[in-house]
Amino acid sequence: MKNKKIGLDLDGVLYPFAEIAHKVLKERHGFEWGLKDFWARELQVKYYEPEIKAIAQDSNTYCIEEIDPYIPVVLNQLVAMGNTIYYITARGKKHREVTEWWLTESGVPFIENLHLGKHHKAPIAKELGLDVFVDDRDFVVRQVGKVTLALRYYSKYMTEEAWRESEHGISSLGELIGMKL
Ligand SMILES: [Mg+2]
């Protein structure tokens, strides 16, 4: 992929949010489910959804985990190939400082292209003229897929079954490098 505009979601794609949400809920409720087991149970995830959303908007959880060291390597290589990176997240605008700090520490490029408070990602993908957008959630991929190429990145928490069933998926961000658009 060369000279393209690449949009990335933060939580679940760059930031290992699923691990954190699972850890917080496990401590809070004392359940026994492991990471994959928890996220594989649809009803259970729905039941805890309000809490999961609250954790996603709690900046105290934004610096707990480090980035997968492979990700900055991939993103910097994409930039060396002439691509521009954009970060698009539903995190509130008041979380700019902590989010920029984490991105800077992570060594990823184009931190100035951070767009916060984007609960609906299709309009911003269109406005920026993104050539591709990567998100961890199915419904976001479907929505953004109406305006540009949207890919689902299978985060670590996905089960093998979900990995096989998901459409428009990539199993690693590194796949973007060789992709022909
Ligand atoms: Mg996400």
Boltz pocket constraint, residues with backbone or C-beta under 6 A from the ligand:
constraints:
  - pocket:
      binder: B
      contacts: [[A, 9], [A, 10], [A, 11], [A, 12], [A, 13], [A, 135], [A, 136], [A, 137]]
      max_distance: 6.0
